[in-house]
Amino acid sequence: MKRMLLGALALFALGVVAPAVAADLPARTYTKAPDMTPVTYDWSGVYVGLNGGWGTANRCFDQTGPTLIGPDGCHTTSGAFAGGQAGYRWQAASWVFGFEALGDWASLKGSSVSLITPANIDRSRVDAFGLFTGQIGYAWNTALLYFKGGAAVVADRNDILSGGAILATPSGNNRWGGTVGGGIEFSFAPNWSAALEYNHLFIATNNTTFTNPVGGAVVSTDRIHGDADLVSVHVNYRWGGPVVAKY
């Protein structure tokens, strides 16, 4: 009995002391997982790059003299082009603004039989062009949809052929006009991006005097007009931080 009484007293004392000791222990601390900080690509900065693609241009000849007058026919020039571009962009929230200068060598060629003088061939080619544009776009992290517009200049050459030889040619033509277009661009590595782009060129209408290269006599004067469409792939390298944290 004595042993049973002592055992009961010991259990009672343990039951009283244990909660008191537990109350004196420091509370367990819990660590909260750090908040995830979303990161987005920043399109701001100076960039340079290369481009290449395929283009077509519609060229129509309307003869205005010196003796015969009337529509002389139309043809399509087509071919490849390649060159480079440089520009600057800055980003505000998801909106991206910028400007760009682009210059390309081209080889767009085409010809048609003269409607007024069927023995002759009207031939055209585009040798180069330049675009000077402003841009506005909207970015989804590493993807950018943009539109552009501005001035365009085209270096083209038009000839009149007879029997496979040049019968008459002008001194040369640089035609100014405008351009509108757009593209979608993706960043595939830090500071590197690639774009697929389309541009429509509104080429100015010029009055062209064709002279014989041997004697210098005027063969005809023509009003030449028509626009161009260009599809190209661009690869750019940009100087600027590729990502910024958003809080």
Summary of the structure (lengths in Angstrom):
residues: 247
radius of gyration: 36.5
end to end distance: 72.7
largest distance: 144.2
contacts: 733
relative contact order: 0.20
helix: 9%
strand: 69%
